[in-house]
Amino acid sequence: MNMTMISFVGFLLVFALIGIASMYRRKPNTTDYLVAGRSVSPWLAALSAVATNNSGFMFIGMIGLTYTTGLSSIWLMLGWITGDLIASLLIMKQVRTATETQDTHSFGGLLADWHGNHFNRLRRITGILTILFLGAYAAAQFTAGSKALHVLFGWDLSSGAMIGAAMVLLYSYGGGIRASIWTDAAQSIVMIFSMMLLMWVAIDFLGTPAQISQSLTNVSPTFMNWFPEGSWLTISLFVAGWVFAGFGVAGQPHIIIRYMALDDAENINRFRAWYYAWFTAFYAATIVVGLLARLLLPDAGSFDAELALPMISQQLLPDVFVGLILAGLFAATMSTADSLVLSCSASITRDLLPEHKAGYGTTKLATAIVVMIALGLSLSGNQSVFALVLIAWGLLASAFAPLLTIYALGYRPTENAALAMMAVGVTTFLLWRALGLSSMAYEVMPAIIVGIGLYFILPKRLQYQSKAIEQVHNHMSRDPQQKPD
């Protein structure tokens, strides 16, 4: 076993041990398993959210995109973080407050019970969509890990997926969301350290900043352009699309659950300080590494650009640090995959049959089932991580972000209105993509706009649920055999 393998395995064992250690703080109930008893400190929740957000999409997909397109990929960062911040300021404190007020443990429960309505149809459909979309998302994370191992060790593409699935199952099954958050925080530290290390070594290898700048300019006439080619209208739509992509964080159950697990709604500003500082630093380092990779691997088109990170790691670093980079990449994929898996577990046990509250053991069994399904999806094909993540993220954002926005603005839509908003958001996303308009703007932008806009053109009886109707609905939810007078 060479030093790369020893280093890699060593870091994976550390992550596993951290997850296992969290089991000593757990309580054997579903509240602790799914939302960590709503007791997570701001810095821990924030680093966990960063790791969950900065998944294989960053290490594999974003570096591959920057390698291919050049500096204009920076607008994904600027737009994404801006949209994410807008969603945080508008929605997230209210998410945490509603979570505690309604005692919800799942994303579907949050949407269905926000105003105490107990919309069971909405909850079931949210659960189904969460399982479908997050299952594909988790498969993309396992695929990202398998690509890295294929490059570094020459293993079959299925090996990384199976190792990642085994790791996620080990500590998620044992410690639930608390294990996920603890390991995420450790993984977040390794991720940013490994990316900064690679950036520093690459800069040192390639020469002075002036030399590097000139070399990047020589790659192609457009490689270092700040904006993609096109008219100002086209560029504006391109940038706006990524702002809406960032805003789509409001529709991501695996990230929202970090806010739901926060110890106090009043600590949201401390959460934001940690989250955005870490997020911005990591995203910026990823773009720099993607640009430098084009100089270190100049034969674009001769290999899969999503493999640039592990390839330049081998080229520049001693074996022990190659293992660190690989561990950082795996950390990114696992930190997202475990969160996705647990969100799906919550949807299966809390949302599909809300009238039958699943016990602790059943919830853990659901976790194992979801891991196996996601692994099967990953092994079924070698899809692009970038494409898989954008599709899954976009569908979730299109379905759920409009409704959460309406809730946060203080409106009280009926269940039919909520379902209509979800349906039109997803339909708009799919139509925009089918019509080939993705190059104009990321599909999430029209989907969220149409989803929110639909609410304001619906009949008044669907826009607002009166107190009287709520009381009848709540009474029937508690006793389905009762009929209103």
C-alpha positions in Angstrom: 0.0 0.0 0.0 1.6 3.3 -1.1 1.6 6.6 0.8 -1.3 8.0 -1.2 -3.5 5.1 -0.2 -2.4 5.3 3.4 -3.1 9.0 3.6 -6.5 8.6 1.9 -7.6 5.7 4.1 -6.4 7.5 7.2 -8.5 10.6 6.6 -11.6 8.4 5.8 -11.1 6.6 9.1 -10.9 10.0 10.9 -14.2 11.1 9.4 -15.8 7.7 10.2 -14.6 8.0 13.8 -16.0 11.5 14.2 -19.4 10.3 13.0 -19.3 7.3 15.3 -18.2 9.6 18.2 -21.4 11.6 17.7 -23.4 8.5 18.7 -22.4 9.1 22.3 -24.4 12.4 22.2 -27.4 11.0 20.5 -30.8 10.3 22.0 -32.7 7.3 20.6 -35.6 9.1 19.2 -36.6 10.5 15.8 -36.3 14.1 16.8 -32.6 13.7 17.6 -32.1 11.4 14.5 -33.7 13.9 12.1 -33.0 17.4 13.5 -30.4 16.7 16.2 -32.9 17.9 18.9 -32.7 21.4 17.4 -29.5 22.0 19.5 -26.7 22.5 17.0 -24.4 25.6 17.6 -24.2 28.2 14.9 -20.6 27.6 13.8 -21.1 23.8 13.6 -24.4 24.1 11.6 -22.7 26.7 9.3 -19.7 24.6 8.5 -21.9 21.6 8.0 -24.1 23.6 5.5 -20.9 24.8 3.7 -19.7 21.2 3.3 -23.2 20.0 2.2 -23.5 22.8 -0.4 -19.9 22.5 -1.6 -20.2 19.0 -2.8 -18.7 17.0 -5.7 -20.2 19.8 -7.8 -17.3 22.1 -6.6 -14.4 19.6 -6.6 -15.4 17.9 -9.8 -18.0 19.8 -11.7 -17.0 23.4 -11.0 -13.3 22.9 -11.6 -14.2 21.1 -14.8 -16.4 23.9 -16.0 -13.7 26.6 -15.2 -11.1 24.5 -16.9 -13.3 24.4 -20.1 -14.8 27.9 -20.1 -12.3 30.1 -18.3 -12.8 33.2 -16.0 -16.5 33.7 -17.0 -17.4 30.8 -14.6 -16.8 33.3 -11.8 -20.4 34.5 -12.4 -21.6 31.2 -11.1 -19.9 32.1 -7.8 -21.0 35.7 -7.6 -24.5 35.0 -8.7 -24.9 31.9 -6.6 -23.6 33.4 -3.3 -25.7 36.6 -3.9 -28.9 34.5 -4.4 -28.1 32.3 -1.4 -27.7 35.4 0.8 -31.0 36.9 -0.4 -32.8 33.6 0.4 -31.1 33.5 3.8 -32.1 37.1 4.7 -35.7 36.6 3.4 -36.6 33.1 4.5 -34.2 31.2 6.8 -35.0 32.7 10.2 -38.6 32.1 9.6 -37.8 28.5 8.7 -36.2 27.9 12.0 -39.1 29.6 13.9 -41.7 27.6 12.0 -39.8 24.4 12.6 -40.0 24.8 16.4 -43.5 26.2 16.5 -45.0 23.3 14.5 -42.5 20.7 15.8 -41.6 19.5 12.3 -38.8 17.0 11.6 -38.8 16.9 7.8 -38.9 19.4 4.9 -42.3 18.1 3.8 -43.6 18.7 7.3 -42.2 22.3 7.2 -44.1 23.1 4.0 -47.3 21.3 5.1 -47.5 22.6 8.6 -46.1 26.1 8.3 -49.3 27.9 9.4 -50.5 24.9 11.4 -52.6 23.7 8.4 -51.5 20.0 8.2 -51.8 19.8 4.4 -51.3 16.1 4.0 -51.6 16.0 0.2 -48.9 18.7 0.0 -46.8 16.8 2.5 -47.0 13.5 0.5 -46.2 15.1 -2.8 -43.3 17.0 -1.3 -42.0 13.7 0.1 -42.2 12.0 -3.2 -40.5 14.8 -5.1 -37.8 15.0 -2.4 -37.0 11.3 -2.6 -36.9 11.4 -6.5 -34.8 14.5 -6.8 -32.5 13.9 -3.8 -32.0 10.3 -4.8 -30.5 11.5 -8.2 -28.5 14.1 -6.4 -27.0 11.6 -4.0 -26.1 9.3 -6.9 -24.2 12.3 -8.4 -22.1 12.5 -5.2 -21.2 8.8 -5.4 -20.3 9.3 -9.0 -18.0 12.1 -8.2 -16.1 10.0 -5.7 -15.8 7.1 -8.2 -14.3 9.4 -10.8 -11.5 10.5 -8.5 -10.6 6.9 -7.4 -10.5 5.9 -11.0 -7.9 8.5 -11.9 -5.7 8.1 -8.8 -5.7 4.3 -8.3 -7.0 3.0 -11.6 -9.9 1.3 -9.8 -13.1 0.5 -11.6 -15.6 3.4 -11.7 -17.9 1.6 -9.3 -15.3 1.4 -6.5 -15.5 5.0 -5.3 -19.3 4.9 -5.3 -19.4 1.8 -3.1 -16.8 3.1 -0.7 -18.7 6.4 -0.4 -22.0 4.6 0.1 -20.5 2.4 2.8 -19.1 5.4 4.7 -22.3 7.3 4.6 -24.3 4.3 5.7 -21.9 3.6 8.6 -22.2 6.9 10.4 -25.6 8.2 9.2 -27.3 5.0 10.2 -25.6 5.1 13.6 -25.9 8.8 14.5 -28.4 10.4 12.2 -28.2 14.1 11.4 -25.9 14.7 14.3 -23.3 12.4 12.9 -23.8 14.1 9.5 -23.3 17.5 10.9 -20.2 16.6 13.0 -18.5 14.9 10.1 -19.5 17.7 7.7 -17.7 20.2 9.9 -14.6 18.2 9.9 -14.9 17.6 6.2 -15.4 21.3 5.6 -12.0 22.0 7.2 -10.3 19.4 5.2 -12.0 20.6 2.0 -10.8 24.2 2.3 -7.4 23.2 3.5 -6.8 20.8 0.6 -8.1 23.3 -2.0 -5.9 26.1 -0.6 -2.9 23.8 -0.5 -3.3 22.8 -4.1 -3.8 26.4 -5.2 -0.6 27.6 -3.4 1.5 24.7 -4.8 0.2 25.3 -8.4 0.9 29.0 -8.2 4.4 28.3 -6.9 5.0 25.7 -9.7 3.8 27.9 -12.6 5.8 31.1 -11.8 5.1 34.7 -10.8 1.5 36.1 -10.9 2.4 38.1 -13.9 3.7 35.0 -15.8 0.6 33.1 -14.8 -1.7 35.9 -15.9 0.0 36.1 -19.3 -0.1 32.3 -19.8 -3.8 32.2 -19.0 -4.4 35.0 -21.5 -2.6 33.0 -24.1 -4.9 30.0 -23.7 -7.5 31.5 -26.0 -8.8 35.0 -26.9 -11.8 34.5 -24.7 -10.5 32.3 -21.8 -9.8 35.3 -19.5 -12.9 37.3 -20.5 -15.0 38.3 -17.5 -18.2 37.7 -19.3 -19.3 34.9 -21.8 -19.7 36.0 -25.4 -23.0 37.6 -26.3 -25.1 40.7 -26.0 -25.6 42.5 -22.7 -29.1 41.0 -22.6 -27.7 37.5 -23.0 -25.0 38.2 -20.3 -27.6 39.7 -17.9 -29.8 36.7 -18.3 -26.8 34.4 -17.7 -25.8 36.2 -14.5 -29.5 36.5 -13.3 -29.9 32.7 -13.8 -27.1 32.0 -11.3 -28.6 34.5 -8.8 -31.8 32.5 -8.9 -29.8 29.3 -8.7 -28.3 30.5 -5.4 -31.8 31.6 -4.2 -32.8 28.0 -5.0 -31.1 27.0 -1.7 -34.5 27.7 -0.2 -35.8 24.6 -2.0 -33.0 22.2 -0.9 -34.2 20.0 1.9 -30.6 18.8 2.8 -29.5 22.4 3.5 -32.7 23.7 5.0 -32.4 20.9 7.6 -29.2 22.6 8.9 -31.3 25.7 9.7 -34.0 23.5 11.3 -31.4 21.9 13.5 -29.9 25.3 14.7 -30.1 25.8 18.5 -31.9 29.2 18.4 -33.5 31.3 15.7 -31.7 34.3 17.2 -28.3 32.8 16.3 -29.0 33.1 12.6 -26.6 36.0 12.1 -23.7 34.1 13.7 -24.6 31.2 11.4 -24.4 33.5 8.4 -21.0 35.0 9.4 -19.4 31.5 9.5 -21.3 30.2 6.4 -20.6 33.0 3.9 -17.0 33.6 4.9 -16.2 29.9 4.5 -18.4 29.5 1.4 -16.8 32.5 -0.4 -13.2 31.5 0.4 -13.8 27.9 -0.8 -15.6 28.9 -4.0 -12.9 31.4 -5.0 -10.1 28.9 -4.4 -12.0 26.4 -6.6 -12.1 28.8 -9.5 -8.4 29.7 -9.2 -7.6 26.0 -9.2 -9.8 25.4 -12.3 -7.9 28.2 -14.2 -4.5 26.9 -13.2 -5.4 23.4 -14.2 -5.7 24.6 -17.8 -2.0 25.6 -17.7 -1.0 22.3 -16.0 -3.1 20.2 -18.3 -3.1 22.1 -21.6 -4.5 19.3 -23.8 -8.1 20.2 -23.4 -10.4 17.7 -25.0 -8.1 14.8 -24.5 -9.6 13.8 -21.2 -12.7 14.3 -19.0 -12.3 17.9 -17.7 -14.1 16.8 -14.5 -11.0 14.8 -13.7 -8.7 17.8 -13.6 -8.4 18.0 -9.8 -7.1 14.5 -9.1 -4.9 14.7 -12.2 -3.1 17.9 -11.2 -2.9 16.6 -7.6 -0.8 13.7 -8.9 1.3 16.0 -11.0 2.2 18.5 -8.2 2.0 17.0 -4.8 3.8 14.3 -2.7 1.8 11.1 -2.2 0.7 12.0 1.3 -0.9 15.2 0.1 -2.4 13.5 -2.9 -4.2 11.4 -0.3 -5.3 14.5 1.4 -6.7 16.0 -1.8 -8.6 12.8 -2.5 -9.9 12.8 1.1 -11.0 16.4 0.6 -12.9 15.4 -2.5 -14.4 12.4 -0.8 -15.3 14.6 2.1 -17.2 16.9 -0.3 -19.2 14.1 -1.8 -19.9 12.3 1.5 -20.9 15.5 3.3 -23.6 16.1 0.7 -24.6 12.5 0.2 -25.2 11.8 3.9 -27.4 14.9 4.1 -29.4 13.9 1.0 -29.9 10.4 2.3 -31.2 11.6 5.7 -33.5 14.0 4.1 -34.9 11.2 2.0 -35.2 9.1 5.1 -37.3 11.8 6.8 -39.5 12.1 3.7 -40.1 8.3 3.6 -41.0 8.0 7.3 -42.6 11.4 8.1 -44.1 12.6 4.8 -45.4 9.7 2.7 -47.7 8.5 5.5 -48.0 11.4 7.9 -50.8 9.9 9.8 -48.6 6.9 10.8 -45.6 8.3 12.7 -42.6 5.9 12.0 -40.5 4.9 15.0 -36.8 5.3 15.5 -35.9 1.8 14.1 -38.0 2.3 11.0 -36.4 5.6 10.3 -32.9 4.0 10.5 -34.1 1.3 8.1 -35.2 3.9 5.6 -31.7 5.4 5.7 -30.2 2.0 4.7 -32.7 1.6 1.9 -32.1 5.1 0.5 -28.3 4.5 0.4 -28.8 1.3 -1.6 -31.1 3.0 -4.1 -28.7 6.0 -4.6 -25.8 3.6 -5.0 -27.7 1.7 -7.6 -28.4 4.9 -9.6 -24.8 5.8 -9.4 -23.6 2.4 -10.7 -26.2 2.5 -13.6 -24.2 5.1 -15.6 -21.3 7.5 -15.7 -23.2 10.7 -16.0 -21.7 14.2 -15.7 -21.6 15.3 -12.1 -22.1 18.9 -13.1 -25.2 18.1 -15.2 -26.7 15.8 -12.6 -26.3 18.3 -9.8 -27.7 21.2 -11.8 -30.8 19.2 -12.8 -31.5 17.9 -9.3 -30.8 21.3 -7.7 -33.0 23.0 -10.3 -35.9 20.7 -9.9 -35.9 21.1 -6.1 -35.6 24.8 -6.3 -38.4 25.1 -8.9 -40.7 23.0 -6.8 -40.2 24.4 -3.4 -38.5 27.8 -3.4 -41.6 29.7 -4.7 -43.8 28.3 -1.9 -41.3 29.0 0.8 -40.9 32.5 -0.5 -44.7 33.1 -0.3 -44.8 31.7 3.2 -41.9 33.9 4.3 -43.7 37.0 2.9 -46.6 36.3 5.2 -49.1 34.9 2.7 -51.3 31.9 3.7 -52.1 30.0 0.5 -54.5 27.1 0.4 -53.3 23.6 -0.2 -54.5 23.7 -3.8 -52.6 26.9 -4.4 -49.5 25.5 -2.9 -49.7 22.4 -5.1 -50.3 24.5 -8.2 -47.2 26.6 -7.5 -45.1 23.4 -7.2 -46.5 21.9 -10.3 -46.0 25.0 -12.5 -42.5 25.5 -11.1 -41.4 22.0 -12.1 -43.2 22.2 -15.4 -41.6 25.5 -16.3 -38.1 24.1 -15.5 -38.7 21.1 -17.7 -40.1 23.0 -20.6 -37.3 25.6 -20.5 -34.8 22.8 -20.7 -36.7 20.9 -23.4 -36.9 24.0 -25.6 -33.1 24.4 -25.4 -33.2 27.7 -23.6 -30.7 26.7 -20.9 -27.9 28.5 -22.7 -29.9 31.7 -22.3 -30.5 31.4 -18.5 -30.4 28.6 -15.9 -33.9 27.0 -15.8 -34.4 27.9 -12.2 -34.9 31.6 -13.0 -38.1 31.3 -15.1 -39.4 28.4 -12.9 -39.2 30.5 -9.6 -40.6 33.6 -11.3 -43.5 31.7 -12.8 -44.1 29.8 -9.5 -44.3 32.9 -7.4 -46.2 34.9 -10.1 -48.8 32.2 -10.3 -49.8 32.8 -6.7 -50.8 36.4 -7.4 -53.0 35.6 -10.3 -54.9 32.7 -8.7 -58.5 33.4 -7.6 -58.7 35.1 -4.2 -60.3 32.0 -2.6 -57.0 30.1 -3.3 -54.7 32.9 -2.4 -55.7 33.2 1.2 -56.9 30.5 3.7 -59.3 32.1 6.2 -59.1 31.4 9.9 -62.5 29.6 9.7 -61.3 27.3 6.9 -58.1 26.6 8.8 -60.0 25.7 12.0 -62.2 23.2 10.0 -59.2 21.8 8.2 -57.2 21.3 11.4 -60.2 19.7 13.1 -60.6 17.2 10.3 -56.9 16.5 10.2 -57.1 15.5 13.9 -60.3 13.5 13.4 -60.7 12.5 9.7 -64.2 10.9 10.4 -65.7 14.3 11.4 -67.4 16.4 8.8 -67.8 20.1 8.9 -71.3 21.4 9.7 
